[in-house]
Amino acid sequence: MKVLVINAGSSSLKYQLYDMNDESVLAKGLVERIGMDSSILTHKPTGKEEVTEVSEILEHTTAIRKVLDKLVDKEHGVLNSVDEIQAVGHRVVHGGEAFKSSALVTPEAKAEIRRLFDLAPLHNPPAISGITAAEKNMPNVPQVVVFDTAFHQTMDEKVFLYPIPKVLYKKHHVRRYGMHGTSHYYVSRVAAEYLNRPLEDLKMITCHIGNGGSLTAIKDGKSFDTSMGLTPLEGLMMGTRSGDLDPAVVTFVMNKEELTISEVNSMLNKHSGLLAISGSSSDMRDITDGLEAGEPNATLAFEMYEYRLRKYIGSYAAALNGVDVIVFTAGVGENSAVVREKVCENLTYLGVEIDPELNKIRSGEPRRISSPNSKVEVLVIPTNEELVIARDTLRIVEESK
């Protein structure tokens, strides 16, 4: 079966086409600047040259049509016909409590995703746009939705509830949901396989750190606790998100600066984190360059980022009553040796010891960076959320037949 995986943003659309017979990627690409007359489609067919096209793409339906055109293009395509695509899988950030696993797209499923717009206003509306666009272009092809929140539905009530009036949970479902579930799920399985140990026997902390970031404590192969909450704003200090702060900061700043709800929401999501402290960049590569150059603001931003990340690892080690494996993944986790080094050199009380030379290697493959003397396995594992989506899509479509 050939499965098209779609990750729709408000003005972008990422895609990958899989042949699930061997889980190979036939093509992948990105449509940027949707809604403009200078939209950019970058198409990367496996084994062929990358191609870029600039044209007017005003909405997602046109974006997907152009993607399909590229997939069957005589020169740059990988399919003879669009009919070869037998299923489409969509990434959806928030599934609330309604979706404990991936699901077929139905009118009821779409209605529930729309109901959750308030919990993921930057992510769920574009996901619906992607689903609708795919349905228009491929009306007879089954669609599947895969949720970032689903993996975390195993959290216990004492973990996911907030200590606020319980009526807010009963009426509005205010609770911890967590994000990046497909990534945490994937790397935890790969870690157990790499170590040749039963997943159920491992106490694991997975660190998905990129421009956004979250940690998950995994016990018995299930999400035990995770750092993001009702929304992706809670938890770690991130590229442009504040992460944890005193809730009173919000009302205090709104009052002093006369900010609206929308303005303070924008401040915390788009103008905080590394960007706010460094004053120049949300990119960890720029921050570490500044750190090495002795630039004070970059140094402070890095130190705050590392400290908060390390605090979460420590708290999850306490929650799990120990830790066997720590996994680093995503853009920063996979590529920043200095972040991994600084975090791990301050976890010696847990028995963590990394090998400096192994830590410097960039292979694109799962690898161990801990020394033989380390009491905790420390791994770097490239994540593959698209493959999780493709696998779930295949499984659900096959089960529905």
N, C-alpha and C positions, 0 to 999 in steps of 0.2 A: 504493500500500500504506500502511496505517496501522500505525504501530509504537509500542508502549508501552515507554518506557524507565524502568527501575526501579533505584533506588540504595537498597538496604536497609541500615539501621544496626541496632544491637542493640535500640534502642527507638524507631526512627524509620523512615520510608519516604518517600523523595522520588520523584516521578514526573513524566513529561512525555509527552504524546501527540502524535506527529508525523503529519502527512499528507506522505508522502515524494514525492508528485507535485510539490510545490513546496517541500518541507522546512519547511512552516509548522507552528507550535506551535498545536494546537487547544485544549489545556488543560494545566495543570501544577498541582502541589500538594504538600502535605506532611502526613504523618500523624506526630504527635508523641506521646510518652508511651505507646507500645505496652506493654501489660502492666499497665495501670492502668485504673481505672473512670472516669477523667476524661481519656481520650485526646482529642486535638484533631485534627480533619481540616480542613485549609484547602485549599479547591478554587478554582482561578482559571481559569475558562473564558475563552478569548479572545473579546473583544467583549461579555462579559456581566459582571455584578457578581460579585465574590468572595464566597464563602460559607464560613462556619465552622460546624462541628458538633462538639459535645462528647458523647462516649458511651463506653461500656466497650469497649475493644479489647484483648483479652488476648494475641493472637498475630498473626503476620504474615498468616496465611490470612484472618482476619477483616478485617484492614487492607486487603488487596487487594480483598476482596469489597465493602467499603464504597467504595473508590475506583471500582470498576467501576459500582456503583450510581449514583455521582455523575456518571460519564461518560455514562450513558444517562438521567439524570433529565430529566423533561420541561421543567423550568424552568431548571435549571443545567447540563444535559448538552450534549454536542456530538456524540453518536452516537445513531442510532436503535436499534442493537443492539450488544451486546458482540461479536457475530460479525464486526463490521467490523474488529476488531483482528486483524491477520493475522500479527503476530510480536511477540515481547517480547524486549527487550535488557536485560541485567543488567550493572551495573558490578561487577567483582570486582577487589579490590586486588592480590592476589598470585597469579600463575600459575606461579611457579617456573620451572624449565627446561622443563617439559612443554608450555607454551603460548607459542609464539613469535608467535602472532596470535590473533585472536578465533576462537571455535569454537561449533558447535552444542552444545546441552546434551544429553548422553547419560549413561547410568549411569556410564560410565568417566570422563567429564569431572567429574561430581559427586564421584566417589571421589577423584580427584586433587586437587580443590579442598579436600576434607576432609583429605587427607593434608598439605596445606599450612597447616592451622590454626595450627600452632606458629609459623609465620613471620609470620602476620598475625592474631593471636588476637582483635583488636578488630574486624576487618573481614571475614575470610572466613566465619566462622560465620554472621553475619547475612546475608551474600550467599546462602548455602545456604538459609537460612530464606526469603528472598525468592523464590528459584528454586522451592523446594518449594511455597510458597504460590501462586505463579503457575500452577504445573502443576495444582494442585488446583482452582483457579478456572477455568482455561482449558486443559483436558487435551488438546485437539487442536491447540493453537496452538504452532508451533515457537518454541523459546527459544534465545537466543544469549548467550554470555558474552564480555564484552570486558574485557581485563585492563590494569590500570595498568602492569604490568611488561613487557608485550609489546614496546613500542616500544624498550626498552633491551636487547633480546636481540641487537642488532647490536654491542654492546660487545666489544672484543677481550679475549682471555684475560688479557693483561698489565694490563688495566684492571679487570676484574671480580673477579680473584682477590685474596684477602687474603694477606699474607705470614705465614701460620701453617701448621702441618703440613698437607700436601696431602691426607692421609688424611681430614681433616675435610670437605674438599670432595667427595671420592669417596664417603664414607659418608653424609654428611648434607647435601650440596649447600650448604655454607656459602660464600657469595660475595656480591658486590654484585649486586643486582637493580634497584634504583631504583623510584620510584613516579611518579605524576602523568603517566604516559606518554601518555595520551590528550590531555591539555592541551598538553604539549610538542609532540606531533605536530601538533595543530591549529594552534597559534599560529605554528609554524615555516612551515607551508604558507600561512597567511594573510599572513605577513610577506613571503614571496617574491612572492606575488601582488600585494600592496600596492605593493611596490617595482618590480614588473614586471621581475624578474630571475630567472634559473633557480635553483631551490632548490639544485641540485647545485653551483652556483658559489659558494655563500655559506658563510662560517664564521660560525656563529651561536651566541649564548649566550641561552637562554631562561630567564627568572626567574619561576617560578610561586611567588609568595609570598602566602600567606594566613595563617590560623591555623597551618597546616602549611606547609612551604615546601621547594622543591627547585630546583636549577639543573641545566640540561643543556647540555653542549657538543655542538653538532650540526655534522657535517661530511658533505658529499655527501648531505644530506637525511636522514642517519641519526644515531642517538644514538651519540656517541663516548665520552662519560663523563657521569655524573650523580651528584648529591651524596648522595642517600639510598642506603642500602646493603642489607644483608640484610633489614632492617626499615625502617620510616619514621622511626626514631629518629636515624639518622646524618645528618650534614651541617650545615645551617644552624641557628642559634639560632631557635627557633620560639615560638609562643604559650605552650605549656606543655611543650614538649619541649626537652631540653638541646642536642641536636645533638652535634657532635664534642666529645669529652673524652678524657683519658688513661684507657685501659681499667682501669688500676690504681685509679682513683677508686672504681670499683664495689666491688671486693673490700675496699679500705680502709674505705669507709663502712659496708659490711655488717658488717665486724668491729667497728668502733668503736661503731656504733649498734645492733648485734645485729639487723640487718634480714634478713628472709627474701627469697628471690628475687622473690616476688610484690610485696613492699613496696618493694624497690629499683627494680623495673620500673615500679611506679606512680609513684615519686618522679621518675624520669627522663622518663616520658611525660606525666604529668598535673600535676606540681608544680614544674616547672623552667622554663627559658626566660624569656620576658618576665615571666611571673607571678612567678617566683622572685626576679628581680632588682628589679623594681618594687615587689614586696610587696603589690600591690593589683589588678593587672589583666593579662590576657593579650591584651587588645584594643589594637591599634596606635592606634586613635583616642584611647583614654584615655592611652596613652603619649605621643602627640604633644601632647595637651592639657597633660599634666604637663611636657613639655619646654618648651613655650611659657611656662608659668607659672614655670619655673625650679625645679621640684621635683627634688631631687637624685637620688632613686632612679629616677624616670621618665627623667631625663636619662641616667643611667648605662645603664639598660636599652636606651634608643634607641641610644646610642653603641656599645654592644656588638653590637647587632643589625646596625647599618649596617656596622660594621667587619668582621664575619664575612661578611656578604653580599658586600662589596667584595673581600675576600680571595679568595673563591671565583671571582668574576668574573676577577680577575687570574690566578689559577691556570689557569683554563680558557682564557684568552687565550694563556697560555704553552703549554698542551697542544695548542691548535689552531695554534700559530705565527701568531697574529694573530686579529683578529675584525673582521668586516664589519658585523654587526648585533647589537644587544642588545635583547631584548624583555622588557618588564615585563607580567605578567598576574596574574590572581587578585585576591582582595580587597584586599590591601595594594598589590600591584603596579599595579592599575588605578586605585586611589582615593587613594593617599597621595603627593601631590606632594612633600612634604617628604622622604620616604624616597628617591624618585627623585633629587631635587635633591642631597641630601647624598652619595649614592652616586656620582653622575656628576661632581660637582665634585672628587672625589678620583680620577678616572680620566683626568685630562687627559694623563697620560703616554702613553695609548693614542690620543690625538687626539679624545677624547670632549668634546663641547661641546653643552650643551642650551640651548634658548631658554626663558628663565624664564616668558615669557607663554604659550607653547605648553604648557609643563609644567603650568600651572594649569588648563587647559581640561579639563572632564569631559564627554565627548560620548557615551560608550557605543559608539563606533565606533573601528576601527583608525585610529591617527594617529601622525604623526611629532612628536617633541618635541626632536629635535636641530636645531641651527642649520645654515645652509647651509655654514658653515666646518668643521663636524665631519667628521673622517675616518671616524667610525663612525656608522652610522645607529642612532638610538635610537627605539624604537617602543613605544607602549602599545596592546596588543591584548586586548580582552575575550575570555576563553576560552569555549569551548562544548563541554565534554566530552560533554554529552548528545547533541549533534548527531553527534559522532564515533561514539557508541554506536549511534545510530539508523542511520547510514550503513553501519556494519559489519554491523549486523543485517540490513538490507535486502540487502546484497551476499551474505552467507552463505546466507540463506534462498533467494535467487534461484539461487545456484550449486548448492544442494542438490536443487533440483527435477528 
